[in-house]
Amino acid sequence: MGTKPSKIALLISGVFSLTALPTVAAESNQDVTIDETITVTGTRFDRSTEKQLTVINTIERSEIERLNPKSVADVLERLPGVSVVRNGGAGQSASISLRGTNSSHVLVIVDGVKVGSATLGNFSFNTLSPESIERIEVLKGPRASVWGSDAIGGVVQIFTRQLKSDEWYVGAEYGSNDYIRGSAGVGIEHGEGSSTLTVNREQSDGYDIYQGADSEKDDDGYSRTSLSLKGSQQLAPQWQALWSGQYDRGNTQYDDIYASGSADESDYANYIWNLGAQYQGDKLTSKFTVNQSRDYNENFRGDNNDVPRADFETMRKQVSWNNQYLLADGLNLNGGLDWSNEAVLGDYAQDERDILGAYILVGKQWQQLLAEVAVRYDDVENIDSETTYNVSLAYQFDKNWRLSATTGTAFKVPTFNDLYWPNSGNPDLLSETSTSYDVTLNYSRNTVSAYISVFKNDIDNLIAWAPTGEVDDNGWDIWKPANVNNAEISGVEFFTKFEIFGFDNQLAYTYLEPEDKKTGEMLIGRSVEELNYSLSYQWHNFDLLANYHYQGKRYAGYGLYLEAYQQLDLGIGYQVADNWQLRLKANNIFDEEIISATNYISPGRELFFSVSYSAL
């Protein structure tokens, strides 16, 4: 450990020199461009980015369209501190890690509704189409003090499409592996309100995703259909009704990796709905919401109906009451209550639980100093209660530079599988907990924005499954979970956007030191370095995009590593007329062999062509 601080220090000094480079190009204009970006995830209410004291990356619809991604993972991977492990290409399972934490340490929210499986403990990003998304906010670091369980590594909040009245679009696409997509959306006006209805259908014949010696040798395709509805209605000058709904269903084919005649296909049917009312006064904003989400999956053998089908279902009901009050100039108070009920399908000793949480957040600004304190209490049925906090300070040196520091705690409730899996669960498990520290320097001037963040996260009581030394009636080892592992993750995250000679540039870099405190080895599935660079240019009716991603070698356990890889994607769009657009996208243009999980390969070179009509 003796040389680690010096490595990080060298990275910081090098990154600062990079940040200064674009400043010279902007020297002729000393005016500061104010960032009008509004984010919600940090406090659960609209707040400008300069008022947020945690690192939040945003991805807008226009950027998603230029990327023309085939999965949400493709969008998120471009951001610093976000790492993706894929079991194949689009439509196959993919896990997201924020700043080196586990995939189950990422809280995922869709239109304000917590989603994911209470049995597996994470969200299936492969079930959601990028065509359904208007905006994504990715908050780095713990936010359990506002959102509750799961937000150890951070929060990913996804907002579905929202169109104004009389706006509409329709699009179609065809590409490699017989990929085909059709999508449409329309904004509908109703009095003092409007609603957006969107639909998306896509499918692909796929390719053979697993290269094990005994695995099936066949193509593994997928299909998915998404339907969403989102809207609001002004009831009175200060009252508004809100609603949203999302339905996703599809099929995924995968490999029976041991050719044992077990399941090799799954159907899913997930939905969320959310109803709310909001009061907006001069000083008080109050929002009350009732929502529900379901995560359903059925595994089966595609070519043999005699193989037993396995159903997995999670149902989550939620009620939330959130408030923001302006006590005085520069002093605001946020607070609220959350209740949820989680229920699962299956032969579990306990098949449901209630969680009740209450939080309070106080923010105060004194001229150039901004402070924020948040505390939350969560009572989880049949598990110890948890109290979490965040304390943040920021100092604005001048119009361009700001330094912020934050520390906080977070927790992850054990899943139903961990606690109550028949004959293997451990009902005595404790929640996984963490304490983290973060120092971030922000720079903004004209067309240049950048930040560098140094962070550390200590995670305790990590749950691990291990053989007990006993065997069942069939002679198989019996595995049980226990709170046996600890991890320490430190690193540096750098991100910048700038314009030079009409070219828009975006650079994201992450350096990680993820250590398993029990073994002293790297955490499995992590790599030390990741880099993403995007270059885009607008010329008359054309827009061009080049995106480069470098993934350092990943630790696979037992002293083995997966090879580092790099990928270059190119895209070109052409505006045929005011409403018509053509787009050509080439992924992995050098046909690199990409393995981000052992024996699972990503697609080789792919080509896609799309046409769209937008009345926006």
N, C-alpha and C positions, 0 to 999 in steps of 0.2 A: 504493500500500500504506500510505500515511501515516495514513489515517483508520481503517484496519481495527481496530487495537487498541481504539480508543475506542468503536467500535460494539459490540464484544464486551463491553467493560467496562460500557457502559450496559445491555446485556441482562442481565448478571449482577446488577447492582444492582436492576433491575426485578424480576427473578425472585425475589430474596431477599425483597422486599416481599410478593410473592404467597405465598411459603412461610409467612410469618408470619401471614397472614390467618386460616387455620383454627385457629391456636393459641388465639385468644381464645375460640372456641366450646368448647374443651376445658379451659378454665381451672379449672373446678370440680373436676376430678379430676387430681391430680398424679402418680398411679401410671403407670408405664411399661408398656405392653403389649409383651411380648417377641415378636419375630418368629420363629416356629417353622419358617419355610419352609426346606426343605432343597434344595440344588442340587448337581448333579454335574459340570456342564460345566467349571467352572474348574480342577478338580484331578483329575477322573476318578473321584473318590470322594465319597460323601455328605459334605456340609459345610453347616452353617447359614449363612444369608446374612450374618450379622455377622462370620463368619470369612473370607468371600470378599473379595478385594482388587481385584476387577474388577467393572464394572457388569454385572449379570445381571438381565434382565427375565424374569419367569415368567408364563405363561398357563395356567390350570387348566381342567379339563373343564367345571366349572360355568359359567365365563365363556364358553367356546366355545359351550355350549348356549344361553345367553342371546343371544349374537351371531347364532346361526344363520347362519354364513357359508357361502358357496358355493365358496370356495377358501381354501387356506392363506394366500395373499397377503392376503386380506381380514382375517385374524386378525393377521398381522404388521404390517400398515400402521398399526395403532392405537398402536404403540410409538414412543417417541422414537428418532431416529437411524436409523429403518428407512424406506426409500423404495421404492416399487413402481412399475415401468413395465410396463404391460399391452398386449399385442397383441389387445385385445378383452376379453371377459368371462370368466367361469368356464369352465374347460376349455381356454382358449387359453393360449399361452405367456406367462409373466410372469417378470420378473427382479427380484431383491431386491438392494438396495444397503444396506450398513451404514456409517453415518457417511461417506457420499459415495464410498466405494470402488467398484470394479467388481463386477459380479455374480459374476464368477469368483473374487473375493477373499473369498467367504463359504464357509466350510466347513460342509457340511450332514451331519448324523449322524442316523440313524434307529435307535433302540434300540441305540446303541453302535457301529453300523456306518457307515463312511464311504460315502456314496452320491453319484451324479452321473456325468457322462460324462467319460471321459478324452480324448475327441476334441474336444468343445466346451468342456469345462472348468467346467461349472456343472451345477446340479441343476434338473430340470423340476418346479417346484412344482405345475403343473397336473395331474400324474399322481396326486397323493395327495389323497384325500378328507378333509376335516375330521372326518367321522364316525368315522374310524379313530384319532383322536388323543386321548390322555388328557392330555397336558401338553407344553408347549413351553418351552424355556429359550433365551434369546437373550443371548449373551455379546458385549459390545462391546469392540473393540480387539483387538490381536494376541494369539494364543495358540498360535503355532507352537512355542513352547518346551515345550508339553505335547502338542499334537496333530499337529504337522508341517505339511506343505504346505497352502496355500489360506487359512489363517486370518489374512489381512492385515486385513480389516475386522472380522472376528469369527466367531463360531460359532453356528449354529442347530442345536440338538439337539431332535429330535422323539421323544416316547415314545408308543407305541401303547397302545390301551385295555387296562386290566387290571381285571378284576372278581374279587371274592371268590367262594368256592364257593357255589353255589346262587343267585348273583345273575344276573339276565338282563334284557334289554330288547328291545323291538321298536318300530320306528317307520316312518312313511310320510309323504311330503310331495308336494305338487303346487303348481306356480306358473307364472309368466310364461314365455313361449316354450316352452310344453308341457314344462316341467321336471317330472320325476317321480323320486322316490327311495324306496328301501326299504332298511332296515338292521336288523340283529339281532346280538345278542351274548349269550354265556353263560359263566359261570364254572364250572369243573368241578373237583371235589375228587378227589385221588388220594393216599390215605395222608397223609403229612406234606408234601403239596404241593398245588398247584392250577395250572390252566391256564385261559386265556381265549381263546375262539374268537369272532371277529367277522367279519361279512360286510356289504358295502355295495354297492349297485347304483344308479346314477343316470344319467340321460340328459336331453338337452334338444335341441329343434330349432334353437335358437340364433337368430341374426339376422345381418345383413350387417355384418361387422366392419370392412371396409376401404372407404374412401371415395375412392380414387384414380380419376382420370378413365377409365383403361383397364382397371380391375379387373373381376372377375366380379361380377355382380349376383345374388347368391343368399344364402340363409341358411347360416350356418356353425355346425353343431351339434356335439355331442360326446356321448360315453358313456364311463363308466368303472366298473370293478368292482374291488373290493378285498377281499382275504381275508387275515386275520392270525391268528397263533397265538402266544401268549406264556405262559410258565410257569416254575415252579421246583419243585424237589423237595429236601427236607431229607434228606441221606444219612446224616448223623451230627450230633452236637451242634455241631460246628464246620465241617461240610462241606455245601455246597449245590450242586446242579446247576441250571443256568439254560439256557433256550432261548427263541428267538423266530424268527418267520418272517413275511414280508410279501410278498404277491403282488398286483401291480397291473397291470391290462390295460385297454385302451380304444382309442377312436378319436377323432380330432380332425379336423374339416373346417376349412379355411382358404381364403383367396383366393389364386389365381394373380394377383398384383397387376399384372402386365403383360399379362394375358390372352394368354399366349404358348403355351398348350396344355401347360404343364408340370404338375408335381405340385400337387394342391390338397387332399390328404387324407393322413393318417398313422395307422398302427396302432402301439401300443407294448405291450410286455410286459416288465415289470420285476419282479425279485424280490430279496429278501435272506433269508439265514438265518444264525443265530448260535447257537453252542453254547459253553457255558462251565462252569467249575467255580470255586467261590469258597471260600476258607478264611477263617474269622473267628475270630481268637484274641483274647487280652486286649490285646496290643500290635500284632500283625501282622494285616493284611488283605491277602490275595493272591488275584488273579483271573486266570485263564487262559482265553482265548477264541479260537475258530476261526470264521471267518465268510466269507461270499461274497456279492457283489452283482452284479447284471447290469442294464445299461441298454440296452434294445433298441428301435429305432425303424425303421419301414419307411414310406417315402414313395411315393405313387403317385397316379395320376389317377383320380378316382372314376368318371368317365363315359367313360373311354377306356383299355381294358386294353392298348392298343398302346404307351402311354407306358411307358418302362422304369421298373421299380421300383428303388429305392435302399435298401439295407439298411445300418444303422449299429448296431454292437454294441460295448459295453464290458463286459469281465468283470474283476472285482477280487477277488482272494483275499487274506485278511488273517489274521495270527496275532498276538495281543497277550498280553503278560504284564505286569500292573500290580500294584504293591505299595505299601502304606502302613504305616509303622512308627512307633509312638510311642516316641521315644527317651527322653524325660523329660517331666515336666510342662511343657506349653507348647511343646514342641519335637517336631515331626513331620517325617518323611522320606518322600517319595514318589519312586517311580522305576519305570522299566519299559522294555520292548523292544517294538518294532512292526516286523513284516515284512509287506510286501504285494507282490503281483504284479499288474500291470495289463496286460491284453491287449485288442487291438482287432481287429475284423473289417475287412479291406480290403487293398488293394494298397499297403501302406506299406513303406518301406525297413526299418523296425524295427516289429514289431507287438506287442512286449511289453517290459516292463522290471520290474526289481526295485527296491524301495525298502526300506532298512533304517534304522530310527531308534532312538535310545536317549535317555532323558531322566532328569533328576533334579530334584526340587523340595524345597526346605527351607523350612519355616515355623517361626517362633519368636515367642512372645508374652512381653513383659516388662510386666506390669501393664497399663497403658493403651496400650502401643506394640505393634503387630503388624507383622512383617516377613516377606517371602517372596521367595525367589530361585529361578528355574527356568532350566535350561540344557538344550538338546537338540542332538543331532548327527544329521543325516540324510544318508545316502549314496544318491544317485539314480543308477541305472545310465545311463551315457553322458552324464551331466550333472554339473557341479561339485557337490561336497558343500556343505551349508549348516549353519552353527552359529547357533542363535538363542537369545535369552535374554529373560527378564522380571525386573524388579526392582520390588518394590512395598513401600510403607510406609503404615501407617495409625495415626492417633492418635485415641483415644477421649477427647474433652474431658470429657464427662459422660454421663449415661444417654441423652441425646437427640442429641448432636452428635458426628459423626466426620468427620475429614478424611483422605483417602487420596491418594496419588500413585503413579503407575506409569510405567515406560518399558520399551519392549521392541522386538524386531525380529521380522520374519516374512518369509516367502517364498512364491512361487507357482511351481510347476514348469511349464514350457511344456507345452502339450497335444501329443498325437500329431499333430493337424492342423498346429500351429505348426511342429513339428520335421520331420515326414515326409510331409506331404500330397504326393501324386504330382506331380512337376514344379514344385512351388511351395514346399515346406517348407524350413526353414532349420535343419539339424542343429547349427549353431554357436550357437544361442540360449542365453542365460543365464537363470536364474530371475529373475522379478520380485522385488524386495526392498523392505522398508519399515522405517522407524524411527519410532516414535510416542511421544507423551507425553500424559499424562492426569492431571488433578487433579479430584477429586470430593469434594463436601461432602454428607454425608447427615444427614437429620433424621428422628427417629422419636419419636412421643409419642401415647399413647392410640390414637385412630382416625386419626391423621395420619402419613403418611410421605412423604418427598420427598427428591430429590437434584438437584444441579446439577453438571454435568460439563463441564469445558473441555478440549478435546483438539486435538492436532495430529498429522498423519500425513504423512511425506515418503516418497513411493514412487518408486523408481528402476528403470531398465531395463524400463519398460513396453513390452510387445510390441505393435507396430502393423503392420498389413498395408498396403502401398503399391505402386503400379505401378512396375515396374523400367524401363519404357521399351521393353521387348521385347514382341513379340506371338507368339501361338502359330500353328499351321498354319491355324486358322480365322479369323485376324485379330483375335482377342481379346487385350486387354492381359494381360500376365502379372504377377500380384501375388505378392509375397513378404513374409514377416514379418521384423522386425528389432527389436532393443532400442534404440529411438530416443526414447522419451517419458519424461518425469518429471512428477510431480504433487505439489502441496502442498495438503493439505486441513486446514483448521482450523475449529473451530466450538464451539457451546455446545449442550448437551442438558439439558433440564429435564423432570422427571417428578414428579407428586404424586398421591397418593390421600388423600381425606379424606371425612368424613361431616358433613353439616350438616342438622339437622331431619329426620333419617331418610333423606335422599338421599345415595347413594354417588356421589362425584365422582371422575373420573380425567382428568387433564390432561397432555398430552405436547406438548412444543414443541422444535423443532430449528432452529438457525440455522447455516448452512454458508457457508464461503468456499472453494469447490473450484476450484483454479487449475491449468490446463495450463501447466507451466513452459516448454514449448517455444513456445507461441503467446501466452501471457499472458492467454488467454481462459478463461471458465468451462469446466469439464468438461461434455461433452455429456450430456444426460439428467438433470442435477442442477438443483435449485432452491435458492434461498437460504433459504426458510422453509417449514416444514410445521407444522401444528398439528392435534391431535386432542383432542376433548373428549367424554367420555361421562358421562351422567347416568342413574342407575338408582334404582328405588324398589320396595319390596316392600309390598303392601297386601293383607291377608287372603290370598286365594288367587291374587291377581294379582301379576305382576312386570312392570315397565315399563322400557324401555331406549330412550334417545335417543343416537345417536352422530353427531357432527359432525366432518367432515374437511375441512381446508383445505390445498390443494396450491398453492404458489407457482408462478409461471411457470418453465418448464423451458427451458434452453438447448438448441436443436436444431442448432447449428452454423451457420456462414456468417452470423453476426450475427442469426440468427432465433431467436424464442422461441415456445414453445407457451403458450397462454393459461393463466393461473391458473384454478382451479376450486374449487368447494366442493360437498360432498355431505352430505345429512342422511338418516340411516336411522332408522326407528322400529320398535320391536318390542313385542309384548305377549304374555305367557304367562298361561294360566289352568289352575290345578290343579283338574281336575274332581273327582277323588277321590284317595285316597292314592297310587295308582299311575298314574293317567291324567293326561295333560297335553295341552292344545291350545296352539298357538303361531301367531301371525300376524306376519309380517315384511314391512315395506315398505322397499325400497331406493331411494335417490335420489328421495326423495319430491317434490322440486321439479322433477324431470325435467331436470336440468342436462345440457348437452352436455359430456362429459368426454373429452378427448383427452390421453392420457399418453404416446403415441408417435405420431409423424407419420402422419396419415391413419387411424390406428386409433382407433375410437370404442368407448367402454364402453357397456353397456346403458343405456337410459333408465330410466324408472320401472318397478320390478318389484314384484310381490306374491307372497308364498309363504304357504301354510298347511300346518301339520304336526300330526300326532297321534302320541303315543308312549305306550307302557306300559312302566314300569320297576319291576322288583322288586329294588331296590337298598337 
